[in-house]
Structures are given as structure tokens and as C-alpha cells.
Amino acid sequence: MPKGSNSSFNSLFHLLRGRIIVSCQAAEGDPLDDLDTLTRIATSVLRGGAGGLRAEGTTRIAAFRALTQLPIIGIIKTCDANGDVYITPDFRSAKAVVDAGADIVALDCTARRLTAPEPWTELIPRTHTELRRPVLADIASLEDALAAERAGADAVATTLYGYTTETAGIRSPSWPLLQSLLAHLTVPVLLEGHITHPTEALQALDMGATAVVIGSAITRPETITNRFVQVTRQTDIQPSSK
């Protein structure tokens, strides 16, 4: 567990270098939105070789903590009146994920949160000094990432690329964004979001990403099945003559 020094924070991300981190989450209303089910999924991905987990909510984080001593990235998602989702938007939620057992706190470090009542520029130092945990800045652009690094973030992840106003609807990894992050940042960079094939994870690591976070492509049968269905529907399959 990190004790609040930069060296210990760095060693935690060094532990994740070259690894696949699996995000074991389920949206509200998803058939998998069940603590026992998600805990079983987490157990399975750990047996498969995952180097760490990403978890949402205190009950899930605590359940996963009981499974492993590998790093856990903890978040709490909240939704505003417009339906926009934010990741660990205040100190209360950051403290909650740490109390539940998270090793790393992921914060929404996009520009849209700079005018929030508790902007992430204030949450990063408080997470370091009061919670003694490193911060993973979830970003959507190079500008977000540079600002987060200046504010003291210990690592950045491309988690919110595709989910901000400027990037809305994009559902594929941005290799130019990853390349820019690696060229301009000194902190570890994690590729997260829209990975669908092992070759994409390998490409990210070969480019220099510290680790790759994968969610739906591993943990959501509905999404995986739909991907196969959409491809086969686009193919003109002739009925067998037999």
C-alpha cells in the first residue's frame, strides 16, 4: 500500500507496467449488475492473469479487495441532472473508495470539471496528503492530461475519450492521442476505453503505454455478443444447399 510518498506511488504504477487491468463494472439495469456476479467475474479475470482491477462503488471495491492484493483502481460514478456521468467528483467519494480498499483513486480530470464545487485541481493534493493514495487522472484530451500532470496527478488514462462533448460518440481507441500523451507527459500513461482485441492492447504497450485497462471486451457478454451479431448481419450469408 502506498504511504503518501512519490516513490511509493511510482512503485505502484511500476507494478502495473506491461499488465492488463480489467474493469469489472456493470451499468444499472444490466443483468450482471449483481455483487456476487461481479465478484465471480473478478475472480475469473484474476485467474486469467489480470494484473489489477478497476472497480466502481464501495461494496464492489471491498469485495474485490478480499480476493487479491493486486492493485485496485477505485471510482464512484455520479450523474447530474442532465444525465452526464462523472468519476469520483468530490473528496467524500475519494475517501469512500480508499476506505473500501482501493490502492489508486481515479478522478475525472476533464476540463468540464474545473468549475465544479470541488475541482480536481484541489482533489489531487487532498488525495495525496489526506488519503495517502496516488491519483489516476481520467482524461479525454492532451490538454486535460497536461493540466492534470501539472496539478500533480501520478498517471493518466484515456478513460473519458469518447464521453465528453468534444469526443462524444467515438468508440475506438485514439492512437494519435496515445502517441501525443506519451510524447508530452512524464507520468505513466494507461490506455483505457474501446479496446476490443488483444492486438490493440499489444499495440498500446508496444507504443509505450504503461498498462491497458479493458472492460466490456472481457466482462460484458451482451456487448461481446452484439459485436458478433452486427458483423454477421452485415454479411450476405447464403443458405446451405444441404
Protein Blocks (a to p, Z undefined) as FASTA:
>chain_A
ZZhiaklmmmmmmmmgopacddddddehiaklcfklmmmmmmmmmmnopabdcdehjklm
mmmmmmpccdcddddddddfkopacehkbfklmmmmmmnopabdcddfbfklmmgmbdfk
lmmmmmmmmnopacddddfbfklmmmmmmnopabdcfklgopamklgoiacdcfklmmmm
mmmpmbdcddeejiabfklmmmmmmnopabdcdfklmmmmklmmmmmmmmmmmpccdddf
ZZ
